[in-house]
Amino acid sequence: MTHADASAPLDLEQSSFNVSWQKAMMWMFIITDALLFSGYLASYMFTRLASDVGWPDQASVFSMNFITLMTFTLITSSATMACAVKAATDKDHKAARKYLLLTTLIGLAFLGMQAIEWSHFIGDGARLTGNPWGAPAFSAYFFMMTGFHGTHVLIGVIILLITFLHTTPVRIDAGKVELAGLYWHFVDLVWVFIFGCFYLL
Amino acid sequence: MAVEDHSAPTSFVKKYIFSQDHKVIGLQYILTALFMAIVGGWLAVMIRTQITWPEKAMVTPENYLSLVTMHGTIMVFFVVSLALVSGLGNFLVPLMLGARDMAYPFLNMLSYWTVVPACFLVLVSFVVEGGAAAAGWTAYPPLSALPEAVPGSGLGQTLWLLAMALFIASFTMGGLNYIATVLNCRAKGMSLMRMPLTVWTYFMSAVLGVLSFPPLTAAAIMLLLDRHGGTSFFLPSGLVFNNEVLAHEGGTPLLFQHLFWFLGHPEVYVLVLPGIGITFDLIASFARRPVFGYKTSVYALWVVGFLSMIVWGHHMYVTGMNPYVGEYFSIATVLITAPFAVLGMNLVASVWRSRIRMEVPMYWALGTVAVIGLGGFGGLFLATSISDIYFHDSFFVVGHFHLMIGVVTVLSTFGALYHWFPKMFGRVMNAGLGKLHFWLTYVPMVALFFLMHLQGMSGLLRRYYDHSIYEFQAPGRELALVITILTYAAFAAQAIFFWNFFYSMFKGVKVGANPWNATTLEWTAPSPAPHGNWPGALPVVDRHPYDYDPAAEEDSDYKPQGVVA
């Protein structure tokens, strides 16, 4: 016996919040992942406040212009992603493909800049266990948080690439593009918090 | 489609081992938990034996710490979580919602088979070099962060962390599945405010679990980095070990406590709430009247859930926190009394002037209500920072949390097993043995944990290997022997249950689809429920879940929540 022949299929495309279940699950994932990052950011703040060793001055350690450029780049990719979602909803294959590819490339550019950032930081003597400027937790948090975020960006780039390949001149799934967009915007938003808490404050 | 169209399995492996049927997975969880319960219970027996006769030195001090740690870990994560939340939840939620299965049957199977290696790692860690983890079930650093701290901090702690990582992954998958099932897979007519309270509590429990585990994951990653990456997240400057100052500097173990208890406190409600929901359903079935205040109970659940996430600091009053912060945590914690009293009063009022049928599950349900009151009362003393500073780390705490997340959950799990056994196997468990099991479990368990409160009041501290060498611990030790004998009795009494459970599985009296004349949807399915739960069409819900009429004749005083066309 299969379920199908036992009854008419349930109307499961819609859930309680009137969104598709894929979208509901993506939101759930985003909430849990946001809590994971909140755990890191709150820990960072706590350690910084409780630290009995001097906290380094970020402006002298990092090139703030470069970090601002990184932030600007990632936020730009959010804009192009929004364009891709709009184009996919309008069934404009050409524009959707263009913007998806553009977002992927900007994402890759961000990862490249992060690699430069890491190699500078490591070159200056920063390690997971300590750094030349002060509290060892400073560099430990740097590697852990930006590493974690970078992994998210990398996964996002892969998702975007898959979505791009799925979107052909004859086939387009606005729902999939929107899901990828939700994830991408979330990853960008996390960066804004990391930028604010880790670099600016 | 959220529910995949999977057909009934035919091979033995697909039917009983790698099954995607929620009922089989539920039973797999329950049987795994029953096995782990024997291990965890045996550890309790060993702990009691050691602290009652410390001069016999049955175990070494290092192994004693491992016993305490692993008893807590196994009981919280591998017994109560598995039996009550994952096991019974899997079995009940789709049946009570009128669904064919969970929203993601494959994910469900995956979550069970993720927790099996976790159980294996926990058991194996007893025999590795240095023994099992010894930093307590809370895994506080620096004991857990320095592999060389105590013997159990080495490989044992690593295996503990791996087991917990697998458990968290499994539990998160399970939680997402519950949420998706409740939101998406309800039968026609089953609006949220028509769901049985059992389902509501499983939903709340899943929401809390999904929200509170991620920060613990962050903490676990940082702990791993401290142990194996040389970082100092949880290790302060100037820590001396083996007459050498360690290289770590700038961290604080308090951070771990915050992250741990941000999970740890909601986790209590993850475990307790389903017990309360089940108790509501059992009471409705045997008091033969609608539960009192269904809506207020649902609202109270939401308030409890919210408050449970902002009170974690009450586990940390003695850490030297700012008194104003302590004051906040005290007030927020005491506030939980309000929604909890609503739940408790609704439970009591549900029995008011009813024609109680004293079947076996009702014994367990009424027992649960009593313990919620008793255990909750002790909580007030611990919620208030001023009294907690005296009670902290004493047997008062041990008695309190065992009443709440030990006895409440165990009683409601047993009640649920006796109640839904017919739905699992088409037979009932022996009633005489069930009542005997109840009295021989209930009396010793409640008595022993109540006496622990008194021990705590006289100053007996927990986790001590040998109290007898401290003069100031002498008054608290007077009750130790009585408590130990009660522990042995409660442990031995479970043999009655195991015999009854497995004997009735094959030889119990056969019953029909609805042996208790209960209203909720699962009783409209055949006993045992087949693959897909209803052989024909799914039931259509046309009323609230507890439509009992106290004024009607004995056998026609109920209307099922749904009609199977």
Contacts between the chains, C-beta under 8 A, distances in Angstrom:
chain1	res1	chain2	res2	distance
A	1	B	7	6.8
A	1	B	8	5.5
A	1	B	530	7.9
A	1	B	531	7.1
A	1	B	532	6.3
A	1	B	535	7.4
A	2	B	5	5.7
A	2	B	6	7.6
A	2	B	7	4.3
A	2	B	8	7.7
A	3	B	3	6.9
A	3	B	5	5.2
A	3	B	6	7.4
A	3	B	7	7.8
A	3	B	100	5.0
A	3	B	101	8.0
A	3	B	532	5.5
A	4	B	5	5.1
A	6	B	100	7.9
A	6	B	532	6.0
A	6	B	534	7.4
A	6	B	535	7.2
A	6	B	536	6.4
A	6	B	537	7.0
A	7	B	536	7.3
A	7	B	537	4.5
A	7	B	538	5.4
A	8	B	537	8.0
A	9	B	1	6.9
A	10	B	1	7.9
A	10	B	3	7.0
A	10	B	185	7.1
A	10	B	538	7.5
A	12	B	1	5.2
A	12	B	2	4.8
A	12	B	3	6.4
A	12	B	184	5.6
A	12	B	185	6.9
A	13	B	1	7.5
A	15	B	180	7.9
A	15	B	183	4.7
A	15	B	184	4.6
A	16	B	183	4.6
A	16	B	184	7.5
A	16	B	192	6.8
A	17	B	183	7.4
A	21	B	2	4.9
A	21	B	103	7.3
A	21	B	180	6.3
A	21	B	183	7.7
A	21	B	184	5.3
A	24	B	180	7.2
A	24	B	183	6.5
A	24	B	184	7.7
A	25	B	176	7.0
A	25	B	180	6.5
A	28	B	176	6.2
A	28	B	179	6.5
A	28	B	210	6.9
A	31	B	210	7.6
A	31	B	211	7.2
A	32	B	172	7.2
A	32	B	210	5.7
A	32	B	211	7.3
A	32	B	213	7.7
A	32	B	214	5.0
A	33	B	214	7.1
A	35	B	211	6.2
A	35	B	212	8.0
A	35	B	214	3.9
A	35	B	215	5.9
A	36	B	214	4.0
A	36	B	215	7.0
A	36	B	217	5.8
A	36	B	218	5.4
A	38	B	214	7.9
A	38	B	215	6.8
A	39	B	214	6.2
A	39	B	215	3.5
A	39	B	216	7.8
A	39	B	217	7.4
A	39	B	218	3.3
A	39	B	219	6.8
A	39	B	259	6.1
A	39	B	262	7.8
A	40	B	218	5.2
A	42	B	215	7.7
A	42	B	258	7.9
A	43	B	218	6.7
A	43	B	219	7.6
A	43	B	222	6.8
A	43	B	233	7.1
A	43	B	255	5.6
A	43	B	259	6.6
A	46	B	252	7.4
A	46	B	254	7.9
A	46	B	255	5.1
A	46	B	258	6.7
A	47	B	233	6.8
A	47	B	250	7.3
A	47	B	251	6.7
A	47	B	252	6.6
A	47	B	255	6.1
A	50	B	252	4.6
A	50	B	254	7.0
A	50	B	255	7.3
A	51	B	250	5.0
A	51	B	252	8.0
A	52	B	236	7.4
A	52	B	237	5.8
A	52	B	249	7.9
A	52	B	250	6.6
A	53	B	237	6.5
A	53	B	249	5.7
A	53	B	250	4.3
A	128	B	225	7.1
A	128	B	229	5.3
A	128	B	230	6.4
A	128	B	231	5.7
A	129	B	229	7.3
A	129	B	230	3.9
A	129	B	231	6.2
A	129	B	232	7.7
A	129	B	247	7.6
A	135	B	249	7.6
A	135	B	250	4.3
A	136	B	231	7.1
A	136	B	232	5.2
A	136	B	248	7.7
A	136	B	249	5.9
A	136	B	250	5.4
A	137	B	231	7.5
A	137	B	232	6.2
A	137	B	233	6.5
A	137	B	250	4.9
A	137	B	251	6.1
A	140	B	225	7.0
A	140	B	231	4.1
A	140	B	232	7.0
A	140	B	233	6.5
A	144	B	221	7.4
A	144	B	222	7.2
A	144	B	225	6.7
A	144	B	231	7.9
